[in-house]
Amino acid sequence: MRADVCDSDQMKSAFAEIISGFGRFDILFNKAGITTPQPGFTRLPIFTGGKVLCPSKSARNVLRAK
């Protein structure tokens, strides 16, 4: 599965696909990043999106799994 951690709709769809396929979501290992940045590319949106958007989109599912 591929998803842009800076895109709220993609993250929502990704977590919905996980729940649909596995029935639950227990843990989030939050390790967003890039390996080959392009000229003029800033990493801030990826690191911010990965640290804020992913946990916010997954929190309800993790709490339901308990």
Number of C-alpha atoms within 10 A of each C-alpha: 5 7 14 14 23 19 15 16 12 14 23 17 13 20 18 18 13 13 14 11 9 9 10 15 20 13 13 11 7 11 10 15 15 9 5 7 10 7 6 6 9 10 12 10 14 18 17 14 21 21 16 14 18 24 17 15 18 19 14 11 17 15 11 10 11 7
